[in-house]
């Protein structure tokens, strides 16, 4: 186990009331959170979203990506089910960090795609570690999920670490003229699935 559950409180939101649970990585002390809507202890697969931190999309309304749109839509879908989990995975910019993400944006401004920009900066296309999310789910007592994602690598990695994914639920939102190249690169180079 790479992390521990360290804090919990009620969190009212425009989408309904939930519980916010804080986790801390044992080695790095990096923190992550989950939002829990309703009762997830029932003996059935839980609707879940693993959302990687994107300050620019989630909080600053950037149109360069689909992240903020996916975050909101995932919370809407989970709250409508009256049961589910959103894991907020604190690995900004596919785990290259906020400043390097801004550097990658600058490279994209002159013609690089997101994968090429990461490589130019000396990073892999995607450096995230989803095993942390497996630990979060297990600490919440969840082993079977219906996963809101377009990323088949996320499905594969979670399955390999012991999470039973009953269904991949597409989350296709937020396409606009500013993120067309970004989404096309995700499909062509990272294998993301953008059909229902």
MINU-944839 format. One record per residue (C-alpha): residue number from 0; residue in three letters; z, x, y. Coordinates in pm, 1 decimal, m for minus. Layout:
+-----+--------+----------+----------+----------+
! num ! residu !       c3 !       c1 !       c2 !
+-----+--------+----------+----------+----------+
! NUM !    Ala !        Z !        X !        Y !
...
+-----+--------+----------+----------+----------+
***
This chain:
+-----+--------+----------+----------+----------+
! num ! residu !       c3 !       c1 !       c2 !
+-----+--------+----------+----------+----------+
!   0 !    Unk !      0.0 !      0.0 !      0.0 !
!   1 !    Unk !   m111.9 !    149.1 !    333.5 !
!   2 !    Unk !     85.1 !    m76.3 !    566.0 !
!   3 !    Unk !    389.2 !   m296.9 !    604.9 !
!   4 !    Unk !    456.4 !   m639.0 !    752.9 !
!   5 !    Unk !    676.0 !   m584.2 !   1061.7 !
!   6 !    Unk !    684.4 !   m891.0 !   1290.8 !
!   7 !    Unk !    614.1 !  m1265.1 !   1295.0 !
!   8 !    Unk !    625.3 !  m1547.1 !   1550.7 !
!   9 !    Unk !    476.5 !  m1885.7 !   1640.0 !
!  10 !    Unk !    158.2 !  m1875.0 !   1848.2 !
!  11 !    Unk !     24.0 !  m2189.8 !   2015.5 !
!  12 !    Unk !   m351.4 !  m2167.1 !   2087.7 !
!  13 !    Unk !   m618.0 !  m2403.7 !   2227.0 !
!  14 !    Unk !   m731.4 !  m2444.0 !   1864.6 !
!  15 !    Unk !   m389.7 !  m2541.6 !   1729.4 !
!  16 !    Unk !    m57.7 !  m2382.1 !   1649.5 !
!  17 !    Unk !    m45.4 !  m2085.2 !   1414.9 !
!  18 !    Unk !    179.8 !  m1801.4 !   1303.2 !
!  19 !    Unk !    101.3 !  m1449.7 !   1420.8 !
!  20 !    Unk !    202.2 !  m1173.8 !   1180.7 !
!  21 !    Unk !    206.4 !   m806.5 !   1278.3 !
!  22 !    Unk !    139.4 !   m519.5 !   1040.1 !
!  23 !    Unk !    179.9 !   m145.4 !   1090.0 !
!  24 !    Unk !      0.6 !    132.2 !    904.2 !
!  25 !    Unk !    253.9 !    361.2 !    738.1 !
!  26 !    Unk !     77.8 !    688.3 !    820.0 !
!  27 !    Unk !    m84.1 !    630.0 !   1158.8 !
!  28 !    Unk !    145.4 !    357.2 !   1301.8 !
!  29 !    Unk !   m173.5 !    173.3 !   1405.5 !
!  30 !    Unk !   m113.1 !   m201.5 !   1420.1 !
!  31 !    Unk !   m311.7 !   m503.3 !   1301.9 !
!  32 !    Unk !   m241.9 !   m876.9 !   1312.4 !
!  33 !    Unk !   m314.9 !  m1197.1 !   1128.8 !
!  34 !    Unk !   m323.4 !  m1554.2 !   1254.6 !
!  35 !    Unk !   m217.0 !  m1806.1 !    993.4 !
!  36 !    Unk !   m312.3 !  m2170.0 !   1038.2 !
!  37 !    Unk !   m135.4 !  m2427.9 !    822.0 !
!  38 !    Unk !    m10.7 !  m2373.4 !    469.4 !
!  39 !    Unk !   m181.3 !  m2086.9 !    285.6 !
!  40 !    Unk !     54.8 !  m2095.8 !    m12.1 !
!  41 !    Unk !   m136.9 !  m2365.6 !   m199.5 !
!  42 !    Unk !   m302.9 !  m2269.8 !   m526.1 !
!  43 !    Unk !   m657.4 !  m2268.1 !   m388.1 !
!  44 !    Unk !   m888.7 !  m2019.8 !   m213.1 !
!  45 !    Unk !   m802.3 !  m1967.0 !    153.7 !
!  46 !    Unk !  m1068.9 !  m1971.4 !    425.6 !
!  47 !    Unk !  m1043.2 !  m1626.4 !    584.5 !
!  48 !    Unk !  m1210.2 !  m1415.9 !    848.7 !
!  49 !    Unk !  m1168.5 !  m1040.5 !    878.7 !
!  50 !    Unk !  m1254.9 !   m972.0 !   1239.1 !
!  51 !    Unk !  m1287.2 !   m613.8 !   1355.6 !
!  52 !    Unk !  m1156.4 !   m547.7 !   1702.6 !
!  53 !    Unk !  m1419.0 !   m560.0 !   1976.9 !
!  54 !    Unk !  m1250.9 !   m549.3 !   2316.7 !
!  55 !    Unk !  m1582.3 !   m578.3 !   2499.6 !
!  56 !    Unk !  m1694.1 !   m884.2 !   2302.8 !
!  57 !    Unk !  m1360.7 !  m1050.4 !   2226.5 !
!  58 !    Unk !  m1190.8 !  m1015.8 !   2566.5 !
!  59 !    Unk !  m1459.4 !   m911.5 !   2817.0 !
!  60 !    Unk !  m1730.9 !  m1161.0 !   2707.1 !
!  61 !    Unk !  m1996.6 !   m896.4 !   2639.5 !
!  62 !    Unk !  m2335.2 !  m1032.0 !   2535.6 !
!  63 !    Unk !  m2433.5 !   m698.8 !   2372.3 !
!  64 !    Unk !  m2291.4 !   m818.8 !   2038.6 !
!  65 !    Unk !  m2198.2 !  m1141.0 !   1858.9 !
!  66 !    Unk !  m1830.8 !  m1047.5 !   1811.6 !
!  67 !    Unk !  m1664.6 !  m1276.3 !   2065.0 !
!  68 !    Unk !  m1877.3 !  m1567.6 !   1947.7 !
!  69 !    Unk !  m1781.8 !  m1498.0 !   1585.4 !
!  70 !    Unk !  m1411.4 !  m1470.2 !   1670.6 !
!  71 !    Unk !  m1405.7 !  m1808.2 !   1843.7 !
!  72 !    Unk !  m1617.7 !  m1984.5 !   1580.9 !
!  73 !    Unk !  m1405.9 !  m1844.0 !   1297.1 !
!  74 !    Unk !  m1086.6 !  m1971.9 !   1459.6 !
!  75 !    Unk !  m1250.5 !  m2311.7 !   1516.5 !
!  76 !    Unk !  m1358.5 !  m2337.2 !   1151.9 !
!  77 !    Unk !  m1020.8 !  m2221.8 !   1018.4 !
!  78 !    Unk !   m825.4 !  m2458.7 !   1242.7 !
!  79 !    Unk !  m1048.1 !  m2751.7 !   1138.9 !
!  80 !    Unk !   m954.9 !  m2681.9 !    776.6 !
!  81 !    Unk !   m586.2 !  m2697.0 !    879.7 !
!  82 !    Unk !   m537.1 !  m2391.8 !    660.1 !
!  83 !    Unk !   m665.3 !  m2038.6 !    676.5 !
!  84 !    Unk !   m625.8 !  m1683.6 !    800.3 !
!  85 !    Unk !   m785.3 !  m1466.2 !   1062.9 !
!  86 !    Unk !   m716.5 !  m1096.2 !   1013.6 !
!  87 !    Unk !   m765.1 !   m899.3 !   1335.8 !
!  88 !    Unk !   m858.2 !   m553.0 !   1216.5 !
!  89 !    Unk !   m784.4 !   m292.3 !   1486.2 !
!  90 !    Unk !  m1078.3 !    m56.9 !   1424.0 !
!  91 !    Unk !  m1271.7 !    m73.7 !   1750.7 !
!  92 !    Unk !  m1644.1 !     m0.4 !   1747.7 !
!  93 !    Unk !  m1668.5 !     24.3 !   1367.7 !
!  94 !    Unk !  m1371.4 !    259.9 !   1396.7 !
!  95 !    Unk !  m1514.2 !    509.0 !   1647.7 !
!  96 !    Unk !  m1279.9 !    392.2 !   1927.7 !
!  97 !    Unk !  m1337.5 !    226.1 !   2262.1 !
!  98 !    Unk !  m1446.9 !    531.9 !   2463.3 !
!  99 !    Unk !  m1695.6 !    641.3 !   2197.1 !
! 100 !    Unk !  m1820.9 !    284.6 !   2180.0 !
! 101 !    Unk !  m1896.3 !    300.1 !   2553.8 !
! 102 !    Unk !  m2076.3 !    631.3 !   2491.7 !
! 103 !    Unk !  m2275.7 !    456.2 !   2217.7 !
! 104 !    Unk !  m2361.8 !    178.0 !   2463.5 !
! 105 !    Unk !  m2500.2 !    441.4 !   2703.1 !
! 106 !    Unk !  m2721.4 !    576.8 !   2424.1 !
! 107 !    Unk !  m2836.9 !    223.1 !   2345.2 !
! 108 !    Unk !  m2926.4 !    181.6 !   2713.9 !
! 109 !    Unk !  m3185.2 !    458.6 !   2672.6 !
! 110 !    Unk !  m3333.8 !    332.0 !   2346.1 !
! 111 !    Unk !  m3112.9 !    422.0 !   2050.7 !
! 112 !    Unk !  m3003.6 !    142.4 !   1818.1 !
! 113 !    Unk !  m2637.0 !    102.3 !   1721.6 !
! 114 !    Unk !  m2668.3 !    306.8 !   1402.0 !
! 115 !    Unk !  m2866.2 !    586.2 !   1571.8 !
! 116 !    Unk !  m2612.9 !    596.6 !   1857.2 !
! 117 !    Unk !  m2321.4 !    639.2 !   1616.3 !
! 118 !    Unk !  m2506.7 !    915.9 !   1432.8 !
! 119 !    Unk !  m2595.7 !   1089.5 !   1761.9 !
! 120 !    Unk !  m2221.9 !   1092.4 !   1845.8 !
! 121 !    Unk !  m2140.0 !   1245.8 !   1506.5 !
! 122 !    Unk !  m2012.8 !    932.3 !   1331.8 !
! 123 !    Unk !  m2120.8 !    733.6 !   1028.0 !
! 124 !    Unk !  m2295.1 !    402.1 !   1090.4 !
! 125 !    Unk !  m1974.3 !    218.5 !    995.6 !
! 126 !    Unk !  m1640.2 !    399.6 !    957.3 !
! 127 !    Unk !  m1414.9 !     98.8 !    896.8 !
! 128 !    Unk !  m1164.1 !     92.1 !    610.8 !
! 129 !    Unk !  m1135.6 !   m261.4 !    473.4 !
! 130 !    Unk !   m873.9 !   m163.3 !    213.7 !
! 131 !    Unk !   m620.2 !   m216.2 !    492.8 !
! 132 !    Unk !   m732.8 !   m579.4 !    502.8 !
! 133 !    Unk !   m674.3 !   m606.6 !    128.9 !
! 134 !    Unk !   m317.2 !   m488.3 !    185.0 !
! 135 !    Unk !   m274.1 !   m745.0 !    464.5 !
! 136 !    Unk !   m393.5 !  m1026.1 !    239.1 !
! 137 !    Unk !   m168.3 !   m915.4 !    m46.5 !
! 138 !    Unk !    134.0 !   m894.2 !    185.7 !
! 139 !    Unk !     56.7 !  m1254.5 !    284.2 !
! 140 !    Unk !     43.3 !  m1353.4 !    m83.4 !
! 141 !    Unk !   m330.4 !  m1429.2 !    m77.4 !
! 142 !    Unk !   m561.4 !  m1316.4 !   m358.6 !
! 143 !    Unk !   m844.9 !  m1571.9 !   m350.5 !
! 144 !    Unk !  m1049.5 !  m1633.0 !    m36.1 !
! 145 !    Unk !  m1357.9 !  m1798.5 !    103.1 !
! 146 !    Unk !  m1472.8 !  m1523.6 !    339.0 !
! 147 !    Unk !  m1637.3 !  m1598.4 !    673.6 !
! 148 !    Unk !  m1878.4 !  m1305.1 !    704.9 !
! 149 !    Unk !  m2240.3 !  m1192.2 !    722.1 !
! 150 !    Unk !  m2152.7 !   m844.4 !    593.2 !
! 151 !    Unk !  m2213.1 !   m792.2 !    218.4 !
! 152 !    Unk !  m2042.7 !   m448.9 !    232.6 !
! 153 !    Unk !  m1720.3 !   m619.1 !    341.3 !
! 154 !    Unk !  m1745.1 !   m854.5 !     42.4 !
! 155 !    Unk !  m1809.5 !   m563.4 !   m193.9 !
! 156 !    Unk !  m1523.6 !   m350.6 !    m60.1 !
! 157 !    Unk !  m1270.2 !   m634.3 !    m77.0 !
! 158 !    Unk !  m1372.7 !   m724.0 !   m433.1 !
! 159 !    Unk !  m1337.0 !   m359.3 !   m537.9 !
! 160 !    Unk !   m980.8 !   m355.4 !   m403.9 !
! 161 !    Unk !   m864.3 !   m666.9 !   m586.4 !
! 162 !    Unk !   m945.9 !   m966.2 !   m366.2 !
! 163 !    Unk !  m1121.2 !  m1252.8 !   m543.6 !
! 164 !    Unk !  m1392.3 !  m1381.1 !   m308.6 !
! 165 !    Unk !  m1487.7 !  m1728.1 !   m427.7 !
! 166 !    Unk !  m1752.5 !  m1781.4 !   m159.6 !
! 167 !    Unk !  m1917.1 !  m1600.0 !    129.6 !
! 168 !    Unk !  m1933.1 !  m1843.2 !    421.3 !
! 169 !    Unk !  m2199.5 !  m1745.4 !    678.7 !
! 170 !    Unk !  m2088.7 !  m1704.1 !   1040.5 !
! 171 !    Unk !  m2411.5 !  m1703.6 !   1239.7 !
! 172 !    Unk !  m2350.0 !  m1753.8 !   1611.9 !
! 173 !    Unk !  m2410.1 !  m1592.3 !   1947.3 !
! 174 !    Unk !  m2769.7 !  m1469.3 !   1931.6 !
! 175 !    Unk !  m2901.2 !  m1407.5 !   2283.9 !
! 176 !    Unk !  m3163.2 !  m1188.2 !   2456.7 !
! 177 !    Unk !  m2906.0 !   m911.2 !   2513.0 !
! 178 !    Unk !  m2807.0 !   m867.1 !   2147.4 !
! 179 !    Unk !  m3134.9 !   m926.5 !   1962.2 !
! 180 !    Unk !  m3187.5 !   m554.8 !   1885.4 !
! 181 !    Unk !  m2820.6 !   m518.6 !   1785.0 !
! 182 !    Unk !  m2842.7 !   m808.6 !   1538.6 !
! 183 !    Unk !  m3178.8 !   m692.7 !   1403.5 !
! 184 !    Unk !  m3031.4 !   m344.8 !   1342.5 !
! 185 !    Unk !  m2732.8 !   m498.1 !   1161.3 !
! 186 !    Unk !  m2975.2 !   m685.8 !    935.3 !
! 187 !    Unk !  m3225.9 !   m404.5 !    878.5 !
! 188 !    Unk !  m2998.7 !    m99.1 !    856.3 !
! 189 !    Unk !  m2658.4 !   m239.6 !    755.7 !
! 190 !    Unk !  m2773.2 !   m525.9 !    533.3 !
! 191 !    Unk !  m2604.7 !   m809.3 !    724.1 !
! 192 !    Unk !  m2721.5 !  m1154.7 !    618.6 !
! 193 !    Unk !  m2828.5 !  m1392.5 !    894.5 !
! 194 !    Unk !  m2953.7 !  m1689.9 !    696.0 !
! 195 !    Unk !  m2742.2 !  m1975.2 !    563.7 !
+-----+--------+----------+----------+----------+
***
